[in-house]
């Protein structure tokens, strides 16, 4: 019998993809399925970005690139960060990645080991905990509470840091809750980190363009006191509707950059060349489509929140960012994963149960409003009919 390394028994996954697979299977059987599960914009990648990739292919960009990415793209990332957040970042601190997950993978791999604590948001993106457990480190959940607007509490976060802690993961705007942590709370956290100089921070800012109600993004690169231990994760997937292109970037501090470069050489060699030229066009070209997409998400957000709050036993706090709602379903009597499964199988609506995002996710489900308003209204109608007609399992 084949014997694998024990660590692989600890690795988890992202259940949104399992739900997507089941929804696709049901649709192939002729079922009418509305997918509010996967976190993927329903918009096409803007044409000028697609054409940049086509041109790159026609111009002969068919070979390897540097493991850290082509210089023009790294320069464009640095210029974008400087323009939006007034921060100075060298292209030599930036690494182009095949999506956002490799930055999570590398960051946690660099710090995770038995006997080590890694703090992560809960509810939060499931890959955080999966990778922490894979390394043998102890996952320490940082509670993300509804009563706190689904923002992290700096006081509570700092109280969880021990001498074993090596990495803190933060995410705002947040998946799965849509929560946005205010600057005052980020200020308090960063100030408190002075007491823990050996603690690295990974800031997942992939939804930084998607904010509503006058919220502004707080980029952790703007805090000089943690720059030498901060890893920034960002990319193109959500902002430019480029999920399938697999294009992201990371800003790495000091010595970590070369470790990450070596990991990239060992893992994926480089990001494919035409995609990098598409990313260059996205950053340097017109941003009108981004603004239109975010405005449309805002309209859908209002429809989702209003509709959810009219459902029996459901209440929904208004998300301030990303494109997710995280309604409270405790008064329905349903367990979250059972409700999500039954809605898919019996009502044709795909959503994700809160426990798929952490131990504190029970009592909630996640809906993505990266779907049309028509489909959202139709899905909410189905959910309402289901809750009226079916008792909790």
Secondary structure, DSSP 8 states (H G I E B T S, - for coil): -----GGGGS----HHHHHHHHHHHHHHTT---EE--S---SS---HHHHHHHHHHHHTT--S---TT--HHHHHHHHHHHHHHH-----GGGEEEESSSHHHHHHHHHHH--TT-EEEEEES--HHHHHHHHHHT-EEEEEE--GGGTT---HHHHHHT--TTEEEEEEESS-TTT-----HHHHHHHHHHGGG-TT-EEEEE-TTTT-B-TT-----GGG-GGGGGGEEEEEESTTTTT-GGG--EEEE--TTHHHHHHHHHHHHTSS--HHHHHHHHHHHHS--HHHHHHHHHHHHHHHHHHHHHTTSTT-B-----BTTEE--B-GGGT--HHHHHHHIIIII-EE-EEGGGG-TT-TTBEEEE--S-HHHHHHHHHHHHHHHHH----
